[in-house]
Amino acid sequence: MGGRTICRTKGTRPMTEHAKTRGVLYIAWGAAHVDVARRSAASVKASNPELGTAIYCAADDDTSGFDQAFVVPEGLARPKVDLLPDSPFDETLYLDNDTLVRQDLGSLFDLLQKFEICGAHVMLWHRPRHNKKWKHDVPESFPEINCGVLLYRKSERTTSFFRDWSAAFVEAGFRVDQVTFRELLWQSDINFYVFPPQFNKRIFEASELIYSDQPRARILHLEILRPQKNRLLAWLSDRIR
């Protein structure tokens, strides 16, 4: 895949033998998606000022609001899948651009003291579109992982897993990446943990908007946070906090 080219880099924290860097990684293509990612990065800084932020994007994109920025190399089948092992951080939370962070994430990163990769189940895992098969039969009770919020630490094992996922995505030919992730995870001995859905909140039920004893969402991951051409949807999106 070749080397990664830095398009802009702001000050980064020095790494020592005893201090690992933690940060949030975004991968965006197109100015509108970079703008959405910038909003997400601002929410990270508001609630987790100690975390770094980095983005992979086009060379001419506006990368203000991010601590580090890198150019997406040409020829990648799925930049999100291909670039995860190239995070500039030792411990990384990858976020899709349509996310907002609402609370401190220190306890989430602390999972990496024990586990190598962490993610949340697909909320509607029972639907046929989330039970597609590539090569291997996987139990229904081992559902897909939503790959829009992934926590991982940099190591030879995680890098190897992500490289295998990149190759599998190309070979399988699915438009979505979660089918191959699920099967590779089932076959792998990677130390994986499923964190609570409040760290990847995809669906709100009506009762939650009125009253609920459930924990508050820590990370919102909602379609309405994507770039919106409809004025009403854009207005609603801007009011989500």
C-alpha angles and dihedrals in degrees: 000000000000131000126322117246120216113224096182134351127189126192114312129195114258114251118226132183090261102037121066121199119242125196151143121255128205130185114197135170118197131024094265091055092047088053090053091048089050090057090051091048090052089055089052092053093046094057102022108031092166093064121092122226129214136176137196111210143131118309094247098046121118104252099179111139095040126097093217135016133191135185119250105237119236123257100035116145094208113005093195092057095039099048104045094093089052095066112138090223131082090220116031137189107198112205130188110234094250093073139105126197113218106175145022113300099196094112090050093056089046087069087074090070085075109015133053102209129014134186144148129257120258103263096224094040092147094068118103093240089063094050101060119142128224108171109325136053109240124190115256086232088065096066130185120282117232100240095199092088113039128162119198145152123230114253140129089263096052092042090052091049093051092046089052089049090052091053092044092051091055093045096046096050096211117148090223124061100212097080094063093039090056095050094045090049090051091052095042132087091212112140100249132176132191110221125203118285091243087076089059104027108186105156134037120198118213092249091058091059091055104033135334136161090213118116115269116263113262097189123026114208106180135157091226088065090066119097107292126205093183109088095217093050090046090052091050092046092053090055097056111105 
